[in-house]
Amino acid sequence: SVDGRAHSVGYNGYLSLMSQSKVVAYILAIQAVGVSRVQQYVSTEPSGRSFGDFTTLNDKRAFNPYVSTGAELVWSLLDAATEGGYREAVELNRLTWARMSAGAGGEVRLKTSTGDA
């Protein structure tokens, strides 16, 4: 709330942002290299396919940034565009989530290995 109070109902533990982070990565890639460069590799067409599908359009672009092929291409663009490469791109994604969730009372952390949160 605006006065700083928080109320929660239901699950109150850690939540994986893996799939949701594709949206943030797409936005960061557009900011880093521009929309036209991103669209050279990733379309915005609905695919009707599962998120793990690696099929591409006839022009070899990924259907969209939310299926595996598109997500991998977006992360590759971020990797190439950031001075620190992939690790910096992941940290930018984490910091964006932290800014978006500021005030929610939680902490945005990376799971670095099995068992870590």
Secondary structure, 3 states (H helix, E strand, C coil): CCCCCCCCCCCCCCCCCCCCHHHHHHHHHHHHHCHHHHHHHECCCCCCCCCCCCCECCCCCECCCCCHHHHHHHHHHHHHHCCCHHHHHHHHHHHHHHHHCCCCCCCCCCCCCCCCC
